[in-house]
Every structure is written in structure tokens, then in C-alpha cells.
């Protein structure tokens, strides 16, 4: 099993390898229209949607670009997973480092207590 520092570096390397990504989600739109007493359905029309600075942003995607957009969206989801794992690993490293410092402090204190000579009273 790799050490936490090794895993952290692997995460960063994988993130760096993500050359393309896009946030959001892809949806299909259909439109219906009555023609001669029958309802005709048009579509699908693909729409990429995401939030930017608190506002919803949408743009139409040509059907020929859907495959690459889906790959970009999958890369974004992977990036989010890696970012979460990076936070968890870094936090564990921090907690372990603090535990090591605390145990070293306690070890020094206990050594000092053992090394002390008993006080004698002079009468």
C-alpha cells in the first residue's frame, strides 16, 4: 500500500493529466408542435448547463460534439473525485503529523520526570 505522501503525489499527477474537462451536465431537449391535428416531436437538441458565479449558463451543443462533451464532463467528475481524495489524504497526513508532534512532546516530558533527582530537605 502506498504511503499517504505517495498517494497524494499520484492524485496530483492524475489531475495534471486531465487535459480537457468541462463542468455541468448535458441534457436533451425535445420540442412538440401540432401539425394537421397530430403532435410532431422535434429533437433531441443537446444543451450543456452549469452554474457560473451563481447564475445558470446554458449553451446548445451540436450532435456531432456530444461524444467529446460527455468525455469532458466525465473528466470533470473524475477531477472532483480526485480533489475530494486529495483533501482526505492531506488531512490524514496533517492529523498524523500532529499526533507525532504530540507524542514527542509527551515522551520528552516523561523523560524529564524520570531523570529528576528527588528533592532533599536540609535540616
SVG drawing of the C-alpha trace seen along z (x, -y; Angstrom):
<svg xmlns="http://www.w3.org/2000/svg" viewBox="-57 -35 78 37">
<polyline fill="none" stroke="black" stroke-width="0.4" points="0.0,0.0 1.5,-3.4 2.2,-5.9 0.0,-8.9 2.6,-11.2 2.9,-8.8 -0.9,-8.7 -1.1,-12.5 1.5,-12.8 -0.3,-10.2 -3.5,-12.2 -1.7,-15.4 -0.2,-13.6 -3.5,-12.3 -5.1,-15.7 -2.3,-17.2 -3.0,-14.6 -6.6,-15.8 -6.1,-18.0 -9.7,-18.6 -12.7,-19.0 -16.0,-20.9 -18.3,-21.5 -22.0,-20.9 -24.3,-18.4 -25.7,-17.6 -29.4,-17.3 -31.6,-16.6 -34.5,-18.8 -37.4,-17.9 -40.0,-20.2 -43.5,-19.3 -45.7,-21.1 -49.1,-20.4 -49.3,-19.9 -52.6,-18.9 -54.1,-17.6 -51.1,-15.5 -48.3,-16.3 -44.9,-16.1 -41.8,-15.8 -38.5,-17.5 -35.2,-16.8 -33.2,-15.9 -31.3,-19.1 -28.4,-18.9 -27.8,-21.6 -24.8,-21.9 -25.7,-23.6 -23.7,-24.7 -23.6,-27.4 -21.2,-30.3 -20.9,-33.0 -24.3,-32.0 -26.1,-32.1 -27.2,-29.2 -25.5,-29.2 -26.7,-27.1 -25.5,-26.5 -26.6,-24.3 -24.2,-21.6 -24.2,-20.2 -24.9,-16.5 -21.5,-15.8 -19.8,-17.2 -21.9,-15.3 -19.3,-12.5 -16.4,-14.8 -18.5,-16.9 -19.5,-13.7 -15.9,-12.8 -15.1,-16.3 -17.9,-16.0 -16.6,-12.6 -13.1,-14.2 -14.7,-16.9 -16.4,-14.3 -13.1,-12.5 -11.3,-15.7 -13.9,-16.3 -13.3,-12.8 -9.6,-13.3 -9.9,-16.7 -12.0,-15.1 -9.5,-12.3 -6.6,-14.9 -8.3,-16.7 -8.9,-13.5 -5.3,-12.3 -3.8,-15.7 -6.0,-15.9 -4.9,-12.5 -1.3,-13.5 -1.8,-16.6 -3.5,-14.7 -0.7,-12.1 1.9,-14.8 0.2,-16.5 -0.1,-13.1 3.7,-12.6 4.5,-16.0 2.2,-15.4 3.7,-12.0 7.2,-13.5 6.2,-16.2 4.8,-13.7 7.9,-11.5 10.1,-14.4 8.0,-15.2 8.1,-11.7 11.9,-11.5 12.3,-14.7 10.2,-13.3 12.3,-10.1 15.6,-11.9 14.8,-14.2 16.5,-13.6 14.4,-13.6 14.5,-16.8 16.0,-16.5 15.3,-18.9 18.2,-20.3 17.8,-20.5"/>
</svg>
